[in-house]
Amino acid sequence: MAETLNLSSPPDSDSSSISDQSVSSRIGNRSLRVAKKEKQKLEAVDPFVKALKYFSDVDAGTPVVGNDEFESNLVRVERVAYSKGLSPNAISIMLEFAMSLRMGTSPCVRVLKCLIPASVVPQEAVVRAWVWLGVGKIPPSTQVLFIKWVLTIFDMIDAKDQLRAIYGFIFSFVTDENMCPFICHLLYLLTRKGSVRVFRVRKLLELQSKLGRQPFLLHLLSLYKVFCPELVTLSIPSRMRSGFRNHNSHWKSALIAVQKRNNSQVASSTSLPFTIKDKPGSRKRKHSHLQMPALHSVVNKQAQTESSSTRKVVPLVQVQSFAELLDNIHRIELPSQMGSLLGSSLALQYLDCVQDESALLRLNFWLGYALHEEFLFCGDGGASQNSEEARLFLNKLLSTQHFLQEGFSSTEAFLYKFLCIWDGSLLRPQILELLSNIPVVPSTQIRRLLFEPLMQLFFTSSVFFKCGMMECLNNMLLKWLTWHSVYALEDDLDISLNSQTSINMTLSGFKDSVMELIHFVGRLASVGLQLEGCHTLFLNFVLDFYETVCDTFLKYGLPLVVMPPAGVFYPALFATDPVSVDRLAHIMKRYKVNLVSAKSQEKNTEQAFHISRQTVREFNHYMVVMVNCLWNSKMFHTGMGVELGEELLLKSNVPQYWKSFDLIHHPAFMSYAISFHQKCWPGRKDMDLNSIKHSKPWTWYLEYLYSQGYDGLKQIVPAQ
């Protein structure tokens, strides 16, 4: 009975399954028919679809001359490309048509120029185009145009794994002199550690011996050296000019126009930043693509869906927390768009922890192009209607540098060039803050790179710009001194400038650079105070700088003491506001503490530095002038530094002129003297300020003055 039941049940099951399959088959066939009808209807209505079908199905050898159908279809594609951009499928069809030369070489250039993607570019289409490039029928100029197109849309390609798989094939084109600069650029973007081989290094060195030390070869060799320093024994210059140039303004302009019309931004960070010209005859550019790109993986979506057990690397985009970053710290795969690292806190933490030289090199390359393209290659220093976008970009760059606690070498190189064309107003806070972050400049180069362009800006600008520059130079000195106190090696005194360069500097070289900077600021401050009539705000920024300088030995461990010039000391001493005079007194007190400490170490230790007699003589002279002027009422006496002829002083008709700048009659403190006199002798109708000079009133007056918060004066001469 059981067997009968078992035998009878399958037929019922089979019949039901067959019925279900027939129903699903009918539904599926119906949906296919509906889709086919919709497609046919669309083709009948949309001429663009018909144009794509034409280029997809056109036979090889079809003539171009006199072919109206070809012309009309290409015009339709161009119209859509320049207005909305081409879809990934359209890019694939048109790229295959152009590179296969079905209709000869004449349409190829025109088709390549209209390949404006609306979103992404399929990797398979680019790889197939490279295969056609190897056939050898495409003219050299067209080959170069194709590579330029690939460079322009490089980070819009949906994946890079297949392109890296044909790295060797792409490398084979490096021997062509016309294509070599662009091939090196593309190889730079595709290179991974596994790409570096001995024969490739030899080939690049052969090309260098043939073509000379070309920047594009040096940049690629520098990347090879980062991955495999044992294979590249060539000495790479620590500072190189831009190695890869960009001439693809046509595509970039069209891309920006398409994205504006579509009201969307493609999540990409092209190695050559997209820009657009204001008008054909102008070199002005708009900061239209300075936003940080979205973080995404190098591999395509199919590879991302593989199980984690079979994947050897973890794309950084998939890391969601710091704990995950620590767990996968040695398996992290960086994104293809290095600019996206600036917008990711986890990416910056990875850079800070791992100190990946290749990542820093790639990021420097991206930054160098972004900054050069958007700010340098224009006639007005980069001014544009979209300066707000540039401001946000520079703010993000600054926050990144603050997080990493060091600047980028590409930013430093950009600033040296930008200062020569900067008008001093465009993005002033950001540029000055970037300038304050540059590492120590060797004393042999600091005048040419920094001082000369800064002097031109300083002497032709307003007092507020002078204040900003003084603050910038003060922050620069602070960071140099802080960096020295943290990173200087006490044994051999060789100091590495930063983690991105191999330049070393001895302690004496560092001292020379710091001294050059201090003397330069002293000259600027002296002339600036004369030009601005000892402006109080500017004077306070100058005193900020010398509050840093006076403590270089005790606070930062640098064996150096540099006194302020007379052009700074005397304007501060005779300032009309009491705060400036008090700050000067505090600065002189700190100089005294540093000099006494240095002198004591000079006697007790062998490694102490020697203080020149000139420095001690300057300090003693300033202290004598300050005490005699403010406390002893001996202004204009012989040996005081400020000497005027007796006849000239008598002609001034100032009674007791030697008391004009003591703490009672000094313009900065006279209001306090009057207030004290009224409180001390409230019944007096006539005011005699000289009566404060008597023994007890003078002590009371000093206590009253010091109680107002003037601790600097109190440190020089206490009330008791």
Disulfide bonds with the S-S distance in Angstrom:
none
